[in-house]
Amino acid sequence: MIMSNEIFLVSILFLGISFVVSAILKSKFSKYGKIPLASGLSGREIAEKMLRENGINDVKVISVNGFLSDHYNPVTKTVNLSPDVYNGRSISAAAVAAHECGHAVQHAKSYGPLVMRSKMVPAVQFSSMLVNWVLLAGMIVLATTNNATVLLIGIVIMSVTVLFTLITLPVEFDASKRALVWLEHTNVTNPEEYPKAKDALKWAATTYVVAALAAVVTLIQYIMIYLGSRDRS
């Protein structure tokens, strides 16, 4: 089937783009991770300072294993920083720590997209386990019986994960915006360090954009296959 071949090619294309962006991101964070902050603050100290100055006293800053494994957990109310960020005193550490605290600020202020994304998590966890298998089954059934019902079910399930990916974009962009405004306003980063922190967060955001584009394009292709099957029936 021609469209299934196109889906494969598009998947390979976005996989390649994602690989390149991830490589650039790691290179940026590695580069800026070697530049010490003039303020001498560690990622943990920066995170605690940002939380405190935003009136957030019920969120803990903890260290977790991994590289770029940093995240904010709204359930446990913890800012989880990788060792390089938690203990680091670099531009990269400052950018990441402030970004994750940006999510904590969003949570404290009930930022709409974050609230919506949090509510979607159970559905996304369920759909992500099924979507690939249902779509595969749908393509097989369509090819053998020309029945597109299973494929339609797969498209509906996939729509949930795609919507989640799209909602993630404003959440991530807003967290970076809050982080950068705070970093500049409080002089945690000086005029020379600030553009580098901004550059690091820009590439981090780009990974989410690529993922969103890949998800949308793939969904559209499956929809086109479904519509094409209806035209043939």
C-alpha positions in Angstrom: 0.0 0.0 0.0 1.5 3.3 -1.1 0.3 5.4 1.9 1.8 2.9 4.3 5.1 3.3 2.5 4.8 7.1 2.8 4.1 6.8 6.6 7.3 4.7 6.9 9.3 7.3 4.9 7.9 10.2 7.0 8.7 8.4 10.2 12.3 7.9 9.0 12.5 11.6 8.1 11.3 12.8 11.4 13.4 10.2 13.2 16.4 11.7 11.4 15.4 15.3 12.3 14.8 14.3 15.9 18.2 12.7 16.1 19.9 15.8 14.7 18.0 18.2 17.1 18.8 15.9 20.0 22.4 15.9 19.1 22.5 19.7 18.9 20.7 19.9 22.2 23.2 17.7 23.9 26.0 19.6 22.3 24.6 22.9 23.6 24.1 21.7 27.1 27.5 20.1 27.2 29.1 23.4 25.9 27.2 25.6 28.3 27.7 23.1 31.1 31.4 23.9 31.0 30.9 27.7 31.5 30.6 28.5 35.2 28.1 31.1 36.4 29.6 34.3 37.7 27.1 34.1 40.6 28.5 30.7 41.6 25.1 29.4 42.4 24.3 25.7 42.0 21.2 24.4 40.2 19.7 23.4 43.5 20.3 26.9 45.0 18.9 28.5 41.9 15.8 26.3 42.0 15.2 27.0 45.6 15.7 30.7 45.1 13.2 30.8 42.2 10.6 28.9 44.1 11.0 31.0 47.2 10.8 34.3 45.3 7.6 33.1 43.6 6.1 32.4 47.0 6.2 28.6 46.6 7.1 26.9 49.9 5.6 23.4 49.4 7.8 22.1 46.6 11.0 20.2 47.2 14.1 20.2 45.0 15.7 16.8 44.8 18.3 15.0 42.7 17.5 12.1 40.3 19.7 9.9 38.2 20.2 10.4 34.5 21.3 13.0 31.9 18.7 15.6 31.0 16.2 13.6 33.1 15.1 16.8 34.8 11.3 17.3 35.3 8.7 18.7 37.6 6.3 16.3 39.3 3.0 18.0 40.1 1.8 14.9 42.1 4.7 14.8 44.5 5.4 18.5 44.2 9.1 18.0 43.5 11.5 19.6 41.1 13.7 16.7 40.0 17.1 17.7 38.8 19.8 15.4 37.3 23.1 15.4 39.2 24.8 17.7 36.6 22.1 20.3 37.1 21.5 19.8 40.9 25.2 20.1 41.7 26.3 22.1 38.7 27.2 25.8 38.8 27.0 26.4 35.0 24.8 28.2 32.5 23.2 24.9 31.6 22.4 24.1 35.2 20.9 27.5 35.7 18.7 27.3 32.6 17.4 23.8 33.3 16.8 24.4 37.0 14.9 27.6 36.3 12.8 25.9 33.5 11.7 23.1 35.8 10.8 25.7 38.4 8.8 27.4 35.7 6.5 24.4 35.7 6.2 24.6 39.5 5.1 28.2 39.1 2.6 27.2 36.4 1.2 24.6 38.8 0.9 27.1 41.6 -0.9 29.5 39.3 -3.1 26.8 37.8 -1.8 27.6 34.3 -4.5 26.3 31.9 -2.5 24.2 29.5 -0.7 22.5 32.4 -3.9 21.7 34.2 -5.3 20.2 30.9 -2.2 18.2 30.2 -2.2 16.8 33.8 -5.8 15.7 33.4 -4.9 13.9 30.2 -2.0 11.9 31.6 -4.1 8.7 32.5 -5.7 8.6 29.1 -2.4 9.2 27.3 -0.7 6.4 29.3 -3.5 4.0 28.4 -3.6 5.1 24.7 0.2 5.0 24.2 0.2 1.3 25.2 -2.4 0.5 22.6 -2.1 2.9 19.7 0.7 1.2 17.7 -0.9 -2.3 18.0 -4.4 -1.0 17.0 -3.0 0.9 14.0 -1.1 -2.1 12.9 -4.1 -4.3 13.2 -6.2 -1.7 11.4 -3.8 -1.6 8.5 -3.8 -5.4 8.2 -7.6 -5.7 8.4 -7.9 -2.9 5.9 -5.5 -4.6 3.4 -7.2 -8.0 3.8 -10.9 -7.2 4.1 -11.1 -3.5 3.1 -12.8 -2.9 6.5 -11.5 0.4 8.0 -13.3 0.2 11.4 -10.2 -1.0 13.4 -8.1 1.7 11.7 -10.6 4.3 12.7 -10.4 3.2 16.3 -6.6 3.5 16.1 -7.0 7.0 14.7 -9.2 8.0 17.6 -6.7 6.6 20.1 -3.8 8.3 18.3 -5.7 11.6 18.4 -5.5 11.6 22.2 -1.7 11.3 22.2 -1.4 13.9 19.4 -3.5 16.3 21.4 -1.3 15.7 24.4 1.8 16.5 22.3 0.3 19.7 21.1 -0.8 20.9 24.6 2.7 20.2 25.7 4.1 22.9 23.4 2.6 26.0 25.2 3.4 24.4 28.6 7.1 24.0 27.7 7.4 27.4 26.0 5.7 29.2 28.9 8.0 27.5 31.4 11.0 28.6 29.5 9.6 32.2 29.2 9.0 32.3 33.0 12.5 30.9 33.6 14.3 33.4 31.3 12.3 36.4 32.7 13.3 35.4 36.2 16.9 34.7 35.3 17.3 38.1 33.8 15.3 40.0 36.4 17.2 38.6 39.4 20.6 38.8 37.7 21.3 35.1 38.4 22.7 35.2 34.9 24.7 38.3 33.8 24.3 39.9 30.3 26.9 37.6 28.8 25.4 34.4 30.3 21.7 35.1 29.6 21.8 34.7 25.8 23.5 31.3 26.3 20.8 30.2 28.7 18.2 31.3 26.3 19.9 29.4 23.4 20.0 26.2 25.5 16.3 26.4 26.3 15.4 27.2 22.7 17.0 24.0 21.5 15.2 22.1 24.3 11.9 23.5 23.1 12.7 22.5 19.5 12.7 18.8 20.4 9.0 19.2 21.5 8.2 21.0 18.2 9.7 18.2 16.1 7.8 15.6 18.1 4.5 17.5 17.7 5.0 18.0 13.9 5.8 14.3 13.5 2.7 13.3 15.5 0.4 15.6 13.5 1.8 14.6 10.1 1.5 10.9 10.9 -2.1 11.3 12.2 -3.0 13.1 9.0 -1.6 10.3 6.9 -3.6 7.7 8.7 -6.7 9.8 8.3 -6.0 10.0 4.5 -5.7 6.3 4.4 -9.1 5.9 6.1 -10.8 8.5 3.9 -9.3 6.7 0.8 -10.7 3.4 1.9 -14.2 4.9 2.2 -13.9 6.3 -1.3 -13.1 2.8 -2.6 -16.0 1.1 -0.8 
